[in-house]
């Protein structure tokens, strides 16, 4: 199935590595939070397949991403390291995202064309359209992918961005990671019609719904959208259906708005497990390789944790740097 989509055996194994790396790093961040070592974390668990599938469909040497706060796997696949993200979690001076100024999940890295995110949700979607517009005006060959949750797709910024991109046929891909909840509000109470992809019709470009627990399906959808954008045929909206496996953030108690039974049912469709089984069934991976990879990942995470915890804090004299002229 992956070969039919133009992916090699080595590429799908690499995709799985990024998914597992993001999952284990995410789990460590939660442990550090519960131990009182970092103040906050926000989870990507359940959404790794969407993010890695999208990353592999882009040209990671020239395309741009404007991610949202759950996109840990996406930024890892685009070049950030475990150490980079651990430095951000501990708010240390070497944090490449903000120098320890921003909350975790506020990604931004000029090295990899990752636009700096802002705390108000959905603003990155407007910025992505601005980058795409600049690229079109300057006749540069790059595509911009921007992502958000389905709750963000209800914001005015999102609609303005889609409309402008449709009018000007911009090289941008809108990817909505529909994890069923806008914090505590379920999909049926936030979206009339329960279909985000259909909204693209109003903006004059295609809208596609895809299984977000299948990284290969996401890859194919995003690859077609990227090819379309790069050839000058404008935007695409991709709605990837998945489920948020953990609370909204480390400050949220999801037991107040959803049942344990619902969450346990969703875990059976976890994209990480589905993809691992795909590799095993197709003789691309073994249990022994899985254990070896896990050991390598945990060593990397342990090293990054120790490094970040011991790293220097930002200098208080830099408090107003990049804030006031």
C-alpha positions in Angstrom: 0.0 0.0 0.0 2.8 2.5 0.8 4.7 1.6 -2.4 1.6 2.4 -4.4 1.7 5.9 -2.8 5.3 6.4 -3.7 6.8 5.7 -0.3 9.8 3.4 0.1 10.1 0.8 2.9 12.8 3.0 4.5 10.5 6.0 4.5 7.6 4.3 6.2 9.9 2.9 8.9 11.2 6.5 9.4 7.6 7.7 9.7 7.0 5.2 12.4 10.2 6.3 14.2 9.0 9.9 14.3 5.5 8.8 15.6 7.0 6.7 18.4 9.5 9.5 19.2 6.7 12.1 19.6 4.6 9.7 21.7 7.5 8.9 24.1 8.6 12.5 24.4 5.0 13.5 25.0 4.7 10.9 27.8 7.9 12.2 29.4 6.6 15.7 29.3 3.5 14.6 31.2 5.6 12.8 33.8 7.8 15.9 34.3 4.7 18.1 34.7 3.1 15.7 37.3 6.5 15.7 39.1 6.4 19.5 39.3 9.4 20.0 37.1 7.7 21.7 34.2 4.6 23.9 34.6 2.6 22.9 31.6 2.3 20.5 28.7 -0.2 20.0 25.9 -0.5 16.6 24.2 -0.2 15.3 20.7 -1.1 11.8 21.6 -3.5 10.3 19.0 -2.5 12.8 16.3 1.0 11.8 15.5 0.0 9.9 12.3 -1.6 13.0 10.8 1.4 15.2 11.5 4.1 12.7 10.3 2.0 11.8 7.2 1.8 15.5 6.3 5.5 16.2 7.0 6.6 13.5 4.6 4.3 14.9 1.8 6.1 18.2 2.0 9.5 19.2 0.7 11.3 19.6 4.1 14.1 21.6 2.4 12.0 24.5 1.2 8.3 24.3 2.2 6.9 26.2 5.2 4.8 25.0 8.1 2.6 27.1 10.4 1.7 24.6 13.1 -0.6 24.7 16.1 0.2 23.7 19.7 -0.4 20.0 19.3 2.0 19.5 16.4 5.0 18.0 18.3 5.4 15.2 15.7 5.2 17.6 12.8 8.0 19.9 14.1 10.2 16.8 15.0 9.8 15.5 11.5 10.7 19.0 10.1 14.0 19.1 12.0 13.6 20.1 15.6 15.2 17.7 18.2 14.1 16.2 21.4 16.5 18.5 23.2 15.0 21.6 21.5 11.6 20.7 22.8 12.8 19.8 26.2 14.6 23.2 26.5 11.2 24.8 25.6 9.4 22.7 28.2 11.9 23.8 30.9 11.8 27.4 29.6 15.6 27.6 29.3 17.6 30.3 27.5 18.7 27.9 24.7 15.1 27.1 23.7 15.1 27.7 19.9 11.4 28.5 19.8 11.4 31.6 22.1 14.4 31.6 24.3 12.3 30.4 27.2 9.8 33.1 26.8 6.7 31.2 25.6 4.6 28.3 26.9 5.4 24.8 25.5 3.7 24.1 22.2 4.4 27.6 20.8 6.7 26.4 18.0 8.8 28.7 15.9 12.2 28.0 14.2 13.8 30.0 11.4 16.2 27.0 10.7 13.3 24.9 9.4 10.8 27.5 8.2 8.5 27.0 11.1 6.5 30.1 11.7 6.4 31.3 15.3 3.0 30.5 16.8 0.9 32.9 18.9 -1.3 32.1 21.9 -4.6 33.1 20.4 -5.8 30.1 18.4 -6.1 30.2 14.6 -3.8 33.3 14.0 -1.2 31.0 12.3 -3.7 30.3 9.5 -3.8 33.9 8.5 0.0 34.1 8.7 0.3 31.0 6.5 -1.8 32.7 3.8 0.4 35.7 4.0 3.5 33.6 3.5 1.9 31.8 0.6 0.8 35.2 -0.9 4.4 36.5 -0.6 5.7 33.3 -2.3 3.3 33.8 -5.2 4.2 37.4 -5.7 7.9 36.7 -5.6 7.4 33.6 -7.8 9.1 31.2 -5.3 8.5 27.5 -5.4 7.3 26.7 -2.0 4.1 25.5 -0.4 2.8 26.4 3.0 1.0 23.9 5.3 -0.9 25.2 8.2 -2.8 23.1 10.8 -5.3 23.6 13.5 -8.0 21.8 15.5 -11.6 21.7 14.3 -12.5 24.2 17.0 -10.2 26.7 15.3 -12.1 26.3 12.1 -15.0 28.1 13.7 -13.0 31.3 14.2 -13.3 34.3 12.0 -9.6 34.3 11.2 -9.9 30.9 9.7 -12.7 31.9 7.3 -10.9 35.1 6.3 -7.8 33.1 5.5 -9.6 30.5 3.5 -11.5 33.1 1.5 -8.4 35.1 0.7 -6.5 32.0 -0.3 -9.3 30.9 -2.5 -9.6 34.2 -4.3 -5.9 34.5 -5.0 -5.3 30.7 -5.6 -2.5 30.6 -3.1 -0.1 27.6 -2.6 -1.4 26.8 0.9 -2.8 23.6 2.4 -5.2 23.9 5.3 -5.1 20.9 7.5 -7.7 20.5 10.2 -6.8 17.9 12.8 -10.3 17.0 14.0 -9.8 15.3 17.4 -13.5 15.6 18.3 -13.2 18.2 21.1 -12.6 21.9 21.3 -11.2 21.7 24.9 -14.4 20.3 26.5 -16.9 21.0 23.7 -17.7 17.9 21.5 -17.9 18.2 17.8 -21.7 18.0 17.6 -22.0 21.1 19.8 -19.5 23.2 17.8 -20.0 22.4 14.2 -23.3 22.4 12.3 -23.3 19.5 9.8 -20.3 17.9 11.5 -18.2 18.2 8.4 -15.3 20.6 8.2 -14.1 19.5 4.7 -17.4 20.6 3.1 -16.7 24.2 4.0 -14.1 24.4 1.3 -16.9 24.6 -1.3 -17.7 28.1 -0.2 -14.1 29.2 -0.9 -13.7 27.7 -4.3 -11.2 24.9 -3.6 -11.4 21.2 -2.8 -12.2 19.8 0.7 -11.1 16.3 1.6 -11.9 14.2 4.6 -9.4 11.5 5.5 -8.8 8.9 8.3 -6.3 10.7 10.6 -5.4 7.4 12.2 -3.9 6.2 8.9 -0.6 8.0 8.2 -0.5 6.7 4.7 -3.9 8.0 3.8 -2.9 11.4 5.3 0.3 11.3 3.3 -1.6 10.7 0.0 -4.1 13.4 0.7 -1.5 16.0 1.6 0.8 15.0 -1.3 -2.0 15.6 -3.8 -2.8 18.9 -2.1 0.9 19.9 -2.2 1.3 19.0 -5.8 -1.8 20.9 -6.7 -0.6 24.0 -4.8 2.9 23.8 -6.3 1.5 23.6 -9.8 -0.4 26.8 -9.3 -3.9 25.4 -8.8 -4.5 26.9 -5.4 -5.4 25.7 -1.9 -6.9 22.5 -0.5 -8.6 21.8 2.8 -7.9 18.5 4.5 -9.9 17.3 7.4 -8.1 14.5 9.2 -10.5 12.6 11.6 -8.9 11.4 14.8 -9.3 11.5 18.6 -7.5 13.3 21.4 -6.4 10.5 23.7 -5.5 12.7 26.7 -7.0 15.7 28.4 -6.8 19.1 26.5 -3.7 20.0 28.5 -2.1 19.3 31.9 -4.5 21.8 33.4 -7.6 19.9 32.2 -9.7 17.2 33.7 -11.4 15.5 30.8 -13.4 13.2 33.1 -15.9 16.0 33.6 -17.0 15.9 29.9 -16.3 12.5 28.5 -16.4 8.9 29.7 -13.5 6.5 30.3 -15.3 4.0 28.0 -15.2 6.5 25.1 -11.5 7.1 25.5 -10.7 3.4 25.8 -12.7 2.7 22.6 -10.7 5.4 20.8 -7.4 3.9 22.0 -8.1 0.8 20.0 -7.9 2.9 16.8 -4.7 4.7 17.9 -2.8 5.5 14.8 0.6 4.6 16.4 -0.6 1.0 17.1 -2.3 0.7 13.7 0.8 1.8 11.8 3.1 -0.4 13.9 0.9 -3.4 13.1 1.0 -2.5 9.4 4.8 -2.6 9.5 4.8 -5.9 11.3 2.2 -7.5 9.0 4.1 -6.4 5.9 7.4 -7.8 7.3 9.0 -4.4 7.4 9.5 -4.4 11.1 10.1 -6.9 13.9 9.4 -6.9 17.6 13.1 -7.0 18.3 13.6 -3.9 16.1 10.8 -2.2 18.0 12.5 -2.8 21.3 15.8 -1.6 20.0 14.2 1.6 18.6 12.4 2.2 21.9 15.7 1.9 23.8 17.3 4.4 21.5 14.5 6.8 21.8 14.4 6.6 25.6 18.2 7.2 25.8 17.7 10.3 23.6 14.9 11.5 25.8 16.8 10.8 29.0 19.8 12.8 27.7 17.6 15.7 26.6 15.8 15.8 29.9 19.1 15.9 31.9 20.6 18.5 29.6 17.5 20.8 29.7 17.1 20.6 33.4 20.7 21.6 34.0 20.7 24.3 31.2 20.9 28.0 32.2 17.7 30.0 32.6 17.2 33.1 30.5 19.1 36.2 31.7 16.6 38.6 33.4 18.2 41.5 31.6 16.8 40.1 28.4 13.3 40.4 29.6 12.3 43.2 27.1 14.4 41.9 24.2 12.3 41.6 21.0 9.4 43.3 22.9 10.2 47.0 22.9 12.5 48.9 20.6 
